[in-house]
Amino acid sequence: MSLPTPTDSSVLFTWKIEEFSKVKAKKLSSKIFHCGGYEWRLLIIPNWYIAEYLSVYLEVPDPAKLPHGWSRYARFSISVVNQIHNADTKGQHQEYKFNASGSNWGFSSLLPLRELNAPEKGFLVNDTVVLEAVVTIPNSHDSRKETGFEPNNRKRKKETGDNGSGNVEADIAGTSSPQSTLQSILGSQISFVDASSDATSTAGKVRFLSYWVSSEALLLLEKIHSLHEGTYVKFSMKGQALPTMLLESFAAFIASMSSTKVNELNEEALRLAANSIEDFEQVGLDLRWLKQRLEEAKVVKKHSESVNTVESCTSALEVDRATVVVCARLLEVARANVRELEEGLAKAKAEGEVKKAKKLYSKIFHCGGYEWRLLVFPKGCNKNTKHLSVYLEVPNLVKLPYGWSRYARFSISVVNQIHNEDTKDEHTEHKSNAERKFDAKESNWGFTSFLPLIELNDPDKGFLVNDTIVLEASVTIPNSHDSRKETGDNGSGNVEADIAGTTSPQSMLQSILGSQISFVDASSDATATAGKVRFLSYWVSSEALLLLEKIHSLHEGTYVKFSMKGQALPTMLLESFAEFIASMSFTKVNELNEEALRLAANSIEDFEQVGLDLRWLKQRLEEAKVVKKHSDSVNTVESCTSALEVARATVDSCTSALEVARAKVRELEDGLAKAKLEGEVMFRELPKSLGVNDSVLKDIV
């Protein structure tokens, strides 16, 4: 960028934006100011085009009101003032020809918003931002020439970054100048008046060598001359305007480099600085000393980056090593959880299989007017776990009359499905006329060691084909024992409930009592016989009678020992018993818990103490326990299976995370070793007089 000459029009405009955090508009314009006879204003985009930066532009207001084909040329800089440390003011500069198709130009990434909004940085103080713009209108482009005609020789020499929309990001070597371009040369803020009326005057200029320069530029140029005398030896020009512009531009470049710290340099900044040095060398300036300093700055910057890499790798390595430890611990816990769940699942399955396969029943068949069925223990009965056990059994004991009994001769066979002649059969005795008596105490007879399981499960033997076995039973009822003689008092019945692995959907006593019966409370008249009916020799409510008589018909021995002389107490006991039975009738097996079973057992014991024979009810309670326990086992298997899937997924996740963390640790260890080695090499080449936080031109300007 060229610096203003004595014949140029320049102005410094300051825009103070208060309550900046409350600005919600997409763009905000300053008031209009004048320079070179033109109207200008600043335009900011708080966070629109590039959301991470403050965007600021110089704009021609009301371009629609200007004559057709209008254009104007300006050099300008825009800065965000640091209100705490003025030396850290950030700005950029540009030159541009404004016209109808491009009425604004500026910087879309003037200052990062995170830096702007940080209170300690000094750009936002009391919620106020201060912007400064220095605008220069070259004398060759004054207000009298703002027409539609533009001679070719007045087109600007260089216009870069134009995106067609009028908003552009100017690149000034990737560094943030602490002051505007003119501020770094002229010191404090100075306003300029339009000097276009005296274009050839040297007012405000002083002699340097044989050329005219500004007094501010003179100080820097003479300092360079005294420190690096050979800088201007080959610089020779005959005119005045061009060398003045070049020398003042060189002074501005040096001022910008002086305010740039080594740690602010990046690849783009170094490239642009090298290009500028090459351009100044082409017009005769000897800048070997500056190129040497730039190389030294590169080394210092690279060493600083190496040190930062070592520090960041060390810090990241500590974090990732800790992550490895945590992942390893989590993996250990997850694996232990999997082992525990696998053991629990195996145990639950084993328990479920034992209960599920403990015994099997055939469908009921009839012989001699009696009901019969086969009872099979697939894994053996009692302690005999190596043989198939098979029995002939009388079903539905609770429905039989008290004191029942029947006789039968029978044989049972396991059919050989490959070689029928090898069928395995057993009968009650070797004597063909042997009989067995079935009664409440011994309701089943059969063969505990019918067939060895090893032989049964051998596919070559022919007993188990397609996972199927075939049983045959031959039952004979002697004529002297027919169904008409099956009478008498009902015993307790000695039979196990069918626990084929399902939870009964009916209530515990539905299979005994049939349909559900509702009761009303008859306790309001305990001693009166009004509304009461006879049951045995006692008075009970008509509602209780239905249930008590049903129990009496199915389990006649229930009341045999129940005997009391009074009326009130037996009435209360019998109706209480009926209510208890009704309550149990409505209770489902899957609703039972330890407390319910305990209370039911206590109630049964209490009723037995007053003479009721409830062996049939205790038997059903035991059966319900078995069914409930099997159901719990099935639920445990399901929950363990689900939890095991989750636990195994957790193990996989922890294993993957551990592998990633270990790989990252290895990568960081390699990077750290490399960074340390590079740092040691660069340390030996490190300039002793230049630090990473120093100005690039420390001690040489």
C-alpha positions as CSV (number, residue, x, y, z in Angstrom):
1,M,0.0,0.0,0.0
2,S,1.3,3.5,-0.9
3,L,1.4,6.2,1.7
4,P,-0.2,9.6,1.4
5,T,1.7,12.4,-0.4
6,P,1.5,16.1,0.5
7,T,-1.0,16.6,-2.4
8,D,-3.3,13.7,-1.3
9,S,-6.5,14.2,0.8
10,S,-6.6,12.2,4.0
11,V,-8.8,12.0,7.0
12,L,-8.9,10.0,10.2
13,F,-12.5,8.9,11.2
14,T,-13.3,7.5,14.7
15,W,-16.4,5.4,15.3
16,K,-17.3,4.5,18.9
17,I,-20.0,1.8,19.1
18,E,-21.6,1.6,22.5
19,E,-23.6,-1.4,23.9
20,F,-22.0,-3.5,21.3
21,S,-23.2,-6.8,22.8
22,K,-26.8,-5.7,22.2
23,V,-26.3,-5.3,18.4
24,K,-28.6,-7.8,16.8
25,A,-28.7,-6.4,13.3
26,K,-26.9,-8.2,10.5
27,K,-25.1,-5.0,9.6
28,L,-24.5,-1.6,11.2
29,S,-23.4,1.7,9.5
30,S,-21.6,4.6,11.0
31,K,-22.5,8.3,10.4
32,I,-21.2,9.8,7.1
33,F,-17.9,11.5,7.0
34,H,-16.1,13.3,4.1
35,C,-12.7,12.9,2.4
36,G,-11.6,14.3,-0.9
37,G,-15.0,15.9,-1.5
38,Y,-16.7,12.4,-1.2
39,E,-19.1,11.0,1.3
40,W,-18.0,7.8,3.2
41,R,-19.1,5.7,6.1
42,L,-18.1,2.5,7.8
43,L,-20.1,-0.7,7.7
44,I,-19.7,-3.6,10.1
45,I,-21.0,-7.2,9.9
46,P,-20.9,-8.4,13.6
47,N,-21.0,-12.1,12.8
48,W,-22.7,-12.7,9.5
49,Y,-20.3,-13.5,6.7
50,I,-17.7,-15.3,8.7
51,A,-19.2,-16.2,12.1
52,E,-15.9,-16.3,13.9
53,Y,-14.7,-12.8,13.0
54,L,-15.7,-9.1,13.1
55,S,-16.1,-7.9,9.5
56,V,-15.6,-4.1,8.7
57,Y,-15.9,-2.3,5.4
58,L,-15.5,1.2,3.9
59,E,-18.6,2.1,2.0
60,V,-19.9,4.7,-0.4
61,P,-23.4,5.7,0.9
62,D,-26.4,6.0,-1.3
63,P,-24.6,4.8,-4.5
64,A,-28.0,4.9,-6.4
65,K,-28.0,8.7,-6.2
66,L,-24.6,9.1,-7.9
67,P,-24.2,9.7,-11.6
68,H,-24.2,6.8,-14.0
69,G,-20.7,5.2,-14.4
70,W,-19.3,6.9,-11.3
71,S,-16.1,5.6,-9.7
72,R,-13.6,6.8,-7.1
73,Y,-10.2,5.5,-5.9
74,A,-9.1,5.4,-2.3
75,R,-6.4,4.0,-0.1
76,F,-7.6,3.2,3.4
77,S,-6.9,1.3,6.6
78,I,-9.4,0.2,9.3
79,S,-8.3,-0.6,12.9
80,V,-10.0,-1.9,16.1
81,V,-8.5,0.3,18.8
82,N,-7.1,-1.5,21.9
83,Q,-8.5,0.7,24.7
84,I,-6.1,-0.8,27.3
85,H,-2.8,-1.1,25.4
86,N,-2.9,1.2,22.3
87,A,0.2,-0.5,21.0
88,D,-1.9,-3.7,20.5
89,T,-4.4,-2.1,18.3
90,K,-5.4,-4.4,15.4
91,G,-5.9,-3.2,11.8
92,Q,-5.5,-3.8,8.1
93,H,-5.1,-1.7,5.0
94,Q,-6.2,-1.9,1.3
95,E,-6.7,0.2,-1.8
96,Y,-9.7,-0.1,-4.1
97,K,-11.7,1.6,-6.9
98,F,-15.3,2.0,-5.7
99,N,-18.0,2.0,-8.4
100,A,-21.7,1.0,-8.8
101,S,-20.9,-2.7,-8.9
102,G,-18.6,-2.5,-5.8
103,S,-19.7,0.3,-3.5
104,N,-18.0,-1.2,-0.4
105,W,-14.7,-2.9,0.3
106,G,-13.0,-4.1,3.5
107,F,-12.1,-7.0,5.7
108,S,-14.3,-9.9,6.5
109,S,-11.9,-11.3,9.1
110,L,-10.6,-8.1,10.7
111,L,-10.6,-9.5,14.3
112,P,-11.6,-12.9,15.8
113,L,-14.7,-12.6,17.9
114,R,-13.2,-14.6,20.7
115,E,-10.4,-12.1,20.9
116,L,-12.8,-9.1,20.6
117,N,-15.1,-10.4,23.4
118,A,-12.3,-11.3,25.8
119,P,-12.3,-8.5,28.5
120,E,-8.6,-8.8,29.2
121,K,-7.7,-8.2,25.5
122,G,-8.8,-4.6,25.7
123,F,-10.9,-4.3,22.5
124,L,-14.3,-4.4,24.2
125,V,-14.4,-2.0,27.3
126,N,-17.6,-1.1,29.0
127,D,-19.4,-2.9,26.2
128,T,-17.9,-0.3,23.7
129,V,-15.8,-0.9,20.6
130,V,-13.8,1.9,18.9
131,L,-13.0,1.7,15.2
132,E,-10.7,4.0,13.3
133,A,-10.5,4.5,9.6
134,V,-7.7,6.5,7.7
135,V,-8.9,7.3,4.2
136,T,-6.6,8.8,1.5
137,I,-7.8,10.1,-1.8
138,P,-4.9,10.5,-4.3
139,N,-4.9,13.9,-5.9
140,S,-5.2,12.3,-9.3
141,H,-8.6,11.1,-8.3
142,D,-10.4,14.1,-6.9
143,S,-14.1,14.9,-6.6
144,R,-14.2,16.9,-9.8
145,K,-13.5,13.7,-11.8
146,E,-16.4,11.6,-10.4
147,T,-18.1,11.0,-13.8
148,G,-18.8,8.0,-16.0
149,F,-15.5,8.4,-17.9
150,E,-12.4,6.6,-16.6
151,P,-9.2,6.9,-18.6
152,N,-7.2,3.8,-18.8
153,N,-4.1,5.3,-17.2
154,R,-6.1,6.0,-14.0
155,K,-7.0,2.4,-13.3
156,R,-5.4,1.2,-10.1
157,K,-2.3,-0.9,-10.5
158,K,-3.3,-3.8,-8.4
159,E,-6.7,-5.0,-7.2
160,T,-6.8,-8.4,-5.5
161,G,-9.4,-10.4,-3.5
162,D,-12.4,-9.0,-5.4
163,N,-15.3,-11.5,-5.1
164,G,-17.8,-9.4,-7.1
165,S,-19.9,-8.5,-4.1
166,G,-18.0,-5.6,-2.7
167,N,-16.8,-7.3,0.5
168,V,-13.3,-8.7,0.6
169,E,-10.8,-9.9,3.2
170,A,-7.5,-8.1,2.9
171,D,-4.4,-10.1,3.8
172,I,-1.6,-8.3,5.5
173,A,0.9,-11.1,6.0
174,G,-1.2,-12.9,8.6
175,T,-0.2,-10.6,11.4
176,S,-2.3,-8.1,13.4
177,S,-0.8,-4.6,13.3
178,P,-1.1,-2.9,16.8
179,Q,-1.9,0.4,15.0
180,S,-3.2,1.5,11.7
181,T,-0.7,1.9,8.9
182,L,-0.5,5.6,9.3
183,Q,-0.6,5.4,13.1
184,S,2.5,3.2,13.1
185,I,4.3,5.9,11.1
186,L,2.8,9.1,12.4
187,G,2.4,8.2,16.0
188,S,-0.7,9.7,17.6
189,Q,-4.0,10.1,15.8
190,I,-3.9,13.0,13.3
191,S,-6.7,14.4,11.1
192,F,-5.9,15.6,7.6
193,V,-7.4,18.3,5.5
194,D,-7.8,18.2,1.8
195,A,-4.5,19.4,0.3
196,S,-5.5,18.8,-3.3
197,S,-5.4,22.6,-3.9
198,D,-1.6,22.4,-3.7
199,A,-0.7,19.3,-5.5
200,T,2.9,20.2,-6.2
201,S,3.8,21.6,-2.8
202,T,6.5,20.0,-0.5
203,A,4.8,21.3,2.6
204,G,5.2,18.9,5.5
205,K,8.1,17.1,3.8
206,V,11.8,17.0,4.9
207,R,15.0,16.0,3.1
208,F,16.3,12.4,3.3
209,L,19.3,11.8,1.1
210,S,18.2,13.7,-2.0
211,Y,14.5,13.0,-1.7
212,W,11.6,14.4,0.1
213,V,9.8,12.3,2.8
214,S,7.5,13.0,5.7
215,S,9.1,13.9,9.0
216,E,7.6,10.8,10.6
217,A,9.0,8.5,7.9
218,L,12.4,10.3,8.2
219,L,12.9,9.1,11.8
220,L,12.7,5.5,10.8
221,L,14.6,5.8,7.5
222,E,17.5,7.6,9.2
223,K,17.6,5.0,12.0
224,I,17.9,2.2,9.3
225,H,20.6,4.3,7.6
226,S,22.6,4.6,10.8
227,L,22.3,0.9,11.7
228,H,22.5,-0.5,8.1
229,E,24.4,2.1,6.1
230,G,24.5,0.1,2.9
231,T,20.7,-0.1,2.6
232,Y,20.4,3.0,0.3
233,V,23.7,2.8,-1.6
234,K,22.2,1.6,-4.8
235,F,18.9,3.5,-4.4
236,S,19.0,6.2,-7.1
237,M,16.1,7.9,-8.9
238,K,15.9,11.2,-10.9
239,G,12.4,12.2,-10.1
240,Q,10.8,13.1,-6.7
241,A,7.3,11.7,-6.6
242,L,8.2,8.0,-7.1
243,P,11.2,7.8,-4.7
244,T,9.1,9.7,-2.1
245,M,6.3,7.1,-2.4
246,L,8.8,4.2,-2.4
247,L,10.7,5.4,0.7
248,E,7.6,6.2,2.7
249,S,6.1,2.8,1.7
250,F,9.3,1.1,2.8
251,A,9.1,3.0,6.1
252,A,5.5,1.8,6.6
253,F,6.6,-1.8,5.8
254,I,9.4,-1.6,8.4
255,A,7.0,-0.1,11.0
256,S,4.6,-3.0,10.4
257,M,7.4,-5.5,10.7
258,S,8.6,-3.8,13.9
259,S,5.2,-4.2,15.5
260,T,4.9,-7.8,14.5
261,K,6.1,-10.4,17.1
262,V,7.9,-13.5,16.1
263,N,5.1,-15.8,17.5
264,E,2.6,-14.0,15.3
265,L,4.3,-15.1,12.1
266,N,2.8,-17.8,10.0
267,E,3.6,-19.2,6.5
268,E,1.5,-16.6,4.7
269,A,3.0,-13.7,6.6
270,L,6.5,-14.9,5.9
271,R,5.7,-15.4,2.2
272,L,4.3,-11.9,1.9
273,A,7.2,-10.3,3.8
274,A,9.7,-12.1,1.6
275,N,7.8,-10.8,-1.5
276,S,7.9,-7.2,-0.2
277,I,11.6,-7.5,0.5
278,E,12.2,-8.8,-3.0
279,D,10.2,-5.9,-4.5
280,F,12.1,-3.3,-2.5
281,E,15.4,-4.9,-3.5
282,Q,14.4,-4.5,-7.2
283,V,14.3,-0.7,-6.8
284,G,17.9,-0.6,-5.3
285,L,17.5,-1.2,-1.5
286,D,20.0,-3.5,0.1
287,L,18.0,-5.6,2.6
288,R,20.3,-8.5,3.3
289,W,20.2,-7.6,7.0
290,L,16.4,-7.8,6.9
291,K,16.4,-11.2,5.1
292,Q,18.8,-12.5,7.7
293,R,16.6,-11.4,10.5
294,L,13.6,-13.0,8.7
295,E,15.5,-16.3,8.6
296,E,16.4,-16.0,12.3
297,A,12.7,-15.3,13.1
298,K,11.8,-18.5,11.2
299,V,14.1,-20.5,13.3
300,V,12.9,-19.0,16.5
301,K,9.3,-19.5,15.5
302,K,9.9,-23.1,14.5
303,H,11.7,-23.8,17.7
304,S,8.8,-22.2,19.7
305,E,6.4,-24.5,17.8
306,S,8.6,-27.5,18.6
307,V,8.5,-26.5,22.3
308,N,4.8,-26.1,22.2
309,T,4.4,-29.4,20.4
310,V,6.5,-31.1,23.2
311,E,4.3,-29.5,25.9
312,S,1.0,-30.3,24.2
313,C,2.2,-33.9,23.5
314,T,3.3,-34.3,27.1
315,S,0.0,-33.0,28.4
316,A,-2.1,-35.1,25.9
317,L,0.1,-38.1,26.7
318,E,-0.7,-37.8,30.4
319,V,-4.4,-37.6,29.6
320,D,-4.4,-40.5,27.2
321,R,-2.3,-42.7,29.6
322,A,-4.9,-42.0,32.3
323,T,-7.6,-42.9,29.7
324,V,-5.9,-46.2,29.1
325,V,-5.9,-46.9,32.8
326,V,-9.6,-46.1,33.1
327,C,-10.5,-48.1,30.0
328,A,-8.5,-51.1,31.4
329,R,-10.3,-50.9,34.7
330,L,-13.7,-50.6,33.0
331,L,-12.9,-53.5,30.8
332,E,-11.9,-55.6,33.8
333,V,-15.2,-54.7,35.6
334,A,-17.2,-55.4,32.4
335,R,-15.5,-58.8,32.0
336,A,-16.1,-59.7,35.6
337,N,-19.8,-58.7,35.1
338,V,-20.0,-61.0,32.1
339,R,-18.5,-63.9,34.0
340,E,-20.9,-63.4,36.8
341,L,-23.9,-63.1,34.5
342,E,-22.8,-66.2,32.5
343,E,-22.5,-68.2,35.7
344,G,-25.9,-66.9,36.9
345,L,-27.5,-67.7,33.5
346,A,-26.0,-71.2,33.5
347,K,-27.3,-71.8,37.0
348,A,-30.8,-70.5,36.1
349,K,-30.9,-72.6,33.0
350,A,-29.9,-75.7,34.9
351,E,-32.5,-75.1,37.6
352,G,-35.1,-74.4,34.9
353,E,-34.2,-77.5,33.0
354,V,-34.4,-79.6,36.2
355,K,-37.9,-78.2,36.9
356,K,-39.0,-78.3,33.4
357,A,-38.0,-81.9,32.7
358,K,-38.6,-83.3,36.2
359,K,-41.7,-85.2,35.0
360,L,-44.0,-85.6,32.1
361,Y,-47.6,-86.8,31.9
362,S,-49.4,-88.5,29.1
363,K,-53.0,-87.6,28.2
364,I,-55.6,-89.4,30.3
365,F,-57.1,-92.7,29.0
366,H,-59.8,-95.0,30.4
367,C,-59.9,-98.6,31.4
368,G,-62.5,-100.5,33.6
369,G,-64.4,-97.2,34.1
370,Y,-61.3,-95.6,35.6
371,E,-59.1,-92.7,34.5
372,W,-55.4,-93.5,34.0
373,R,-52.2,-91.8,32.6
374,L,-48.5,-92.5,32.3
375,L,-46.0,-90.6,34.4
376,V,-42.4,-90.3,32.9
377,F,-39.3,-89.0,34.5
378,P,-36.9,-88.2,31.5
379,K,-33.9,-87.8,33.8
380,G,-34.8,-90.5,36.3
381,C,-36.6,-90.4,39.6
382,N,-35.2,-89.6,43.0
383,K,-31.5,-90.5,43.2
384,N,-31.7,-92.8,40.1
385,T,-30.5,-90.3,37.5
386,K,-29.1,-92.8,35.0
387,H,-32.3,-94.4,34.0
388,L,-35.7,-93.5,32.4
389,S,-38.4,-93.9,35.0
390,V,-42.0,-94.8,33.9
391,Y,-45.2,-95.2,36.0
392,L,-48.9,-95.9,35.6
393,E,-50.8,-93.3,37.6
394,V,-54.3,-92.4,38.8
395,P,-55.0,-88.7,37.8
396,N,-57.1,-86.1,39.5
397,L,-56.8,-87.5,43.0
398,V,-58.6,-84.6,44.6
399,K,-61.8,-85.4,42.8
400,L,-61.9,-89.0,44.0
401,P,-64.1,-90.1,47.0
402,Y,-62.5,-90.6,50.4
403,G,-61.0,-94.1,50.8
404,W,-61.0,-94.9,47.1
405,S,-58.9,-97.8,45.8
406,R,-58.6,-99.9,42.6
407,Y,-56.6,-102.9,41.3
408,A,-54.8,-103.3,38.0
409,R,-52.4,-105.5,36.2
410,F,-50.3,-103.6,33.6
411,S,-47.2,-103.6,31.4
412,I,-45.3,-100.6,30.0
413,S,-43.1,-100.7,26.8
414,V,-40.6,-98.3,25.2
415,V,-41.0,-99.1,21.5
416,N,-37.9,-99.7,19.4
417,Q,-38.7,-97.6,16.3
418,I,-36.0,-99.3,14.1
419,H,-36.3,-102.9,15.2
420,N,-39.7,-103.6,16.8
421,E,-38.5,-106.9,18.1
422,D,-36.1,-105.1,20.3
423,T,-38.8,-103.1,22.1
424,K,-38.2,-102.8,25.8
425,D,-41.1,-103.8,28.1
426,E,-41.8,-104.2,31.8
427,H,-44.9,-105.6,33.7
428,T,-45.9,-105.6,37.3
429,E,-44.5,-109.0,38.1
430,H,-43.2,-111.9,36.2
431,K,-46.4,-113.7,37.1
432,S,-49.1,-112.9,34.7
433,N,-51.8,-112.6,37.3
434,A,-50.0,-110.1,39.6
435,E,-52.0,-107.1,40.5
436,R,-51.2,-103.7,42.0
437,K,-53.5,-101.8,44.4
438,F,-53.8,-98.1,43.7
439,D,-55.2,-95.8,46.5
440,A,-54.6,-92.4,48.0
441,K,-51.3,-93.4,49.6
442,E,-50.0,-95.1,46.5
443,S,-51.5,-93.5,43.4
444,N,-48.8,-94.7,41.0
445,W,-46.9,-97.8,40.3
446,G,-44.1,-98.4,37.8
447,F,-40.4,-98.9,37.1
448,T,-37.7,-96.6,38.4
449,S,-34.9,-98.1,36.3
450,F,-36.9,-98.8,33.2
451,L,-34.2,-98.1,30.6
452,P,-30.6,-96.8,30.9
453,L,-30.4,-93.2,29.6
454,I,-27.2,-94.0,27.7
455,E,-29.1,-96.6,25.8
456,L,-32.1,-94.5,25.3
457,N,-30.1,-91.5,23.9
458,D,-28.0,-93.7,21.6
459,P,-29.4,-93.0,18.0
460,D,-28.3,-96.4,16.8
461,K,-30.4,-98.2,19.4
462,G,-33.7,-97.1,17.9
463,F,-35.5,-95.9,21.0
464,L,-35.0,-92.2,20.3
465,V,-35.7,-91.2,16.7
466,N,-36.1,-87.6,15.6
467,D,-36.0,-86.7,19.2
468,T,-39.2,-88.7,19.8
469,I,-39.8,-91.8,22.0
470,V,-42.9,-94.0,21.9
471,L,-44.4,-95.5,25.0
472,E,-47.1,-98.2,25.1
473,A,-49.1,-99.3,28.2
474,S,-51.4,-102.4,28.6
475,V,-53.8,-102.1,31.5
476,T,-56.1,-104.9,32.8
477,I,-58.8,-104.4,35.5
478,P,-59.8,-107.7,37.2
479,N,-63.6,-108.2,37.2
480,S,-63.7,-108.4,41.1
481,H,-62.6,-104.8,41.2
482,D,-64.9,-102.6,39.0
483,S,-65.6,-98.9,39.1
484,R,-68.8,-99.3,41.1
485,K,-66.8,-100.2,44.2
486,E,-64.7,-97.0,44.2
487,T,-66.3,-95.3,47.2
488,G,-65.3,-94.1,50.6
489,D,-63.8,-91.2,52.4
490,N,-61.4,-89.1,50.5
491,G,-57.7,-89.4,51.5
492,S,-55.1,-86.7,51.1
493,G,-53.9,-87.9,47.7
494,N,-50.2,-88.4,47.0
495,V,-49.3,-86.9,43.7
496,E,-47.1,-84.1,42.3
497,A,-48.5,-81.3,40.3
498,D,-47.7,-81.0,36.6
499,I,-44.8,-78.6,36.3
500,A,-44.3,-78.7,32.6
501,G,-42.6,-75.3,32.6
502,T,-45.7,-73.0,32.4
503,T,-47.3,-70.7,34.9
504,S,-51.0,-71.6,35.5
505,P,-53.2,-68.8,34.2
506,Q,-55.9,-69.8,36.7
507,S,-56.1,-69.2,40.4
508,M,-54.6,-71.7,42.8
509,L,-58.0,-73.3,43.7
510,Q,-59.9,-72.9,40.4
511,S,-58.9,-76.4,39.4
512,I,-60.4,-77.6,42.7
513,L,-63.4,-75.3,43.2
514,G,-64.4,-74.5,39.7
515,S,-65.8,-71.1,38.9
516,Q,-65.2,-68.0,41.1
517,I,-67.8,-67.2,43.8
518,S,-68.4,-63.8,45.4
519,F,-69.3,-63.4,49.1
520,V,-71.0,-60.7,51.2
521,D,-70.0,-59.8,54.7
522,A,-72.3,-61.6,57.2
523,S,-70.4,-60.5,60.3
524,S,-73.0,-57.8,61.3
525,D,-75.2,-60.5,62.8
526,A,-72.9,-63.1,64.3
527,T,-75.2,-64.7,66.8
528,A,-78.6,-64.4,65.0
529,T,-79.8,-67.1,62.6
530,A,-81.6,-64.6,60.4
531,G,-80.3,-65.0,56.9
532,K,-78.4,-68.1,58.0
533,V,-78.7,-71.6,56.7
534,R,-77.6,-75.0,58.0
535,F,-74.3,-76.5,57.1
536,L,-73.6,-79.8,59.0
537,S,-74.9,-78.9,62.5
538,Y,-74.0,-75.1,62.3
539,W,-75.5,-71.9,60.9
540,V,-73.7,-70.1,58.1
541,S,-74.5,-67.4,55.5
542,S,-76.1,-68.7,52.3
543,E,-73.2,-67.3,50.4
544,A,-70.6,-69.2,52.5
545,L,-72.7,-72.3,52.3
546,L,-72.1,-72.7,48.5
547,L,-68.4,-72.7,48.9
548,L,-68.3,-74.9,52.1
549,E,-70.6,-77.5,50.5
550,K,-68.5,-77.6,47.4
551,I,-65.4,-78.2,49.5
552,H,-67.3,-80.9,51.4
553,S,-68.3,-82.7,48.2
554,L,-64.7,-82.6,46.8
555,H,-62.8,-83.1,50.0
556,E,-65.3,-84.8,52.4
557,G,-62.8,-85.4,55.1
558,T,-62.2,-81.6,55.6
559,Y,-64.8,-81.3,58.3
560,V,-64.6,-84.8,59.9
561,K,-62.8,-83.6,63.0
562,F,-64.5,-80.1,63.2
563,S,-66.8,-80.3,66.3
564,M,-68.0,-77.5,68.5
565,K,-70.9,-77.3,71.0
566,G,-71.8,-73.6,70.6
567,Q,-73.1,-71.7,67.5
568,A,-71.4,-68.3,67.4
569,L,-67.8,-69.5,67.3
570,P,-68.2,-72.3,64.7
571,T,-70.3,-69.9,62.5
572,M,-67.5,-67.3,62.7
573,L,-64.8,-69.9,62.0
574,L,-66.6,-71.5,59.0
575,E,-67.5,-68.2,57.4
576,S,-63.9,-67.0,58.0
577,F,-62.7,-70.2,56.4
578,A,-65.0,-69.6,53.4
579,E,-63.6,-66.0,53.0
580,F,-60.0,-67.4,53.2
581,I,-60.8,-70.0,50.5
582,A,-62.5,-67.3,48.3
583,S,-59.5,-65.0,48.7
584,M,-57.1,-67.9,47.7
585,S,-59.4,-68.6,44.7
586,F,-58.8,-65.2,43.3
587,T,-55.0,-65.3,43.8
588,K,-53.0,-66.3,40.8
589,V,-49.8,-68.4,41.1
590,N,-47.7,-65.6,39.6
591,E,-48.9,-63.2,42.2
592,L,-47.6,-65.2,45.1
593,N,-44.5,-64.0,47.0
594,E,-42.8,-65.2,50.2
595,E,-45.0,-63.1,52.4
596,A,-48.2,-64.3,50.8
597,L,-47.1,-67.9,51.1
598,R,-46.2,-67.4,54.8
599,L,-49.5,-65.9,55.6
600,A,-51.4,-68.6,53.7
601,A,-49.5,-71.3,55.6
602,N,-50.2,-69.6,58.9
603,S,-53.9,-69.4,58.1
604,I,-54.0,-73.1,57.1
605,E,-52.2,-74.0,60.4
606,D,-54.7,-72.0,62.4
607,F,-57.8,-73.6,60.7
608,E,-56.2,-77.1,61.2
609,Q,-55.9,-76.3,65.0
610,V,-59.8,-76.0,65.2
611,G,-60.2,-79.4,63.5
612,L,-60.3,-78.8,59.7
613,D,-58.4,-81.4,57.6
614,L,-56.6,-79.2,55.0
615,R,-54.0,-81.6,53.7
616,W,-55.4,-81.2,50.2
617,L,-54.9,-77.4,50.5
618,K,-51.4,-77.7,51.8
619,Q,-50.6,-80.0,48.9
620,R,-51.9,-77.4,46.4
621,L,-49.8,-74.7,48.1
622,E,-46.7,-76.8,47.7
623,E,-47.6,-77.3,44.0
624,A,-48.0,-73.6,43.6
625,K,-44.6,-72.9,45.1
626,V,-43.0,-75.3,42.6
627,V,-44.8,-73.6,39.6
628,K,-43.9,-70.1,40.9
629,K,-40.3,-71.1,41.4
630,H,-40.1,-72.4,37.9
631,S,-41.6,-69.2,36.6
632,D,-39.1,-67.2,38.5
633,S,-36.3,-69.3,37.1
634,V,-37.6,-68.7,33.6
635,N,-37.7,-64.9,34.3
636,T,-34.2,-65.1,35.7
637,V,-32.9,-66.7,32.5
638,E,-34.6,-64.0,30.4
639,S,-33.2,-61.1,32.5
640,C,-29.8,-62.7,32.7
641,T,-29.7,-63.2,28.9
642,S,-30.7,-59.6,28.3
643,A,-28.2,-58.3,30.9
644,L,-25.5,-60.5,29.4
645,E,-26.0,-59.0,25.9
646,V,-25.6,-55.5,27.4
647,A,-22.5,-56.6,29.4
648,R,-20.9,-58.2,26.4
649,A,-21.6,-55.1,24.3
650,T,-19.9,-53.1,27.1
651,V,-16.9,-55.4,27.0
652,D,-16.7,-54.8,23.2
653,S,-17.0,-51.1,23.7
654,C,-14.4,-50.9,26.4
655,T,-12.0,-53.2,24.4
656,S,-12.4,-50.8,21.4
657,A,-11.9,-47.7,23.5
658,L,-8.8,-49.3,25.1
659,E,-7.3,-50.1,21.7
660,V,-7.9,-46.6,20.4
661,A,-6.4,-45.1,23.6
662,R,-3.4,-47.3,23.4
663,A,-2.9,-46.4,19.7
664,K,-3.2,-42.7,20.5
665,V,-0.6,-43.1,23.3
666,R,1.8,-44.8,20.9
667,E,1.3,-42.0,18.4
668,L,1.8,-39.3,20.9
669,E,4.9,-41.0,22.3
670,D,6.4,-41.1,18.7
671,G,5.4,-37.5,18.1
672,L,6.9,-36.4,21.5
673,A,10.2,-38.2,20.7
674,K,10.3,-36.6,17.3
675,A,9.5,-33.1,18.6
676,K,12.1,-33.3,21.3
677,L,14.8,-34.4,18.8
678,E,13.8,-31.5,16.4
679,G,13.9,-29.1,19.3
680,E,17.3,-30.1,20.4
681,V,18.7,-29.7,16.8
682,M,17.1,-26.2,16.4
683,F,18.2,-25.1,19.9
684,R,21.8,-25.3,18.7
685,E,21.0,-23.0,15.8
686,L,18.8,-20.6,17.9
687,P,19.7,-16.9,17.7
688,K,20.7,-15.7,21.2
689,S,19.4,-12.2,20.8
690,L,15.8,-12.9,19.5
691,G,13.0,-14.4,21.5
692,V,9.6,-15.8,20.4
693,N,7.8,-12.9,22.1
694,D,10.1,-10.2,20.7
695,S,9.5,-7.9,17.8
696,V,10.7,-9.4,14.5
697,L,13.1,-6.4,14.1
698,K,14.3,-6.2,17.7
699,D,17.7,-4.4,18.0
700,I,18.1,-4.0,14.3
701,V,15.7,-1.1,13.7
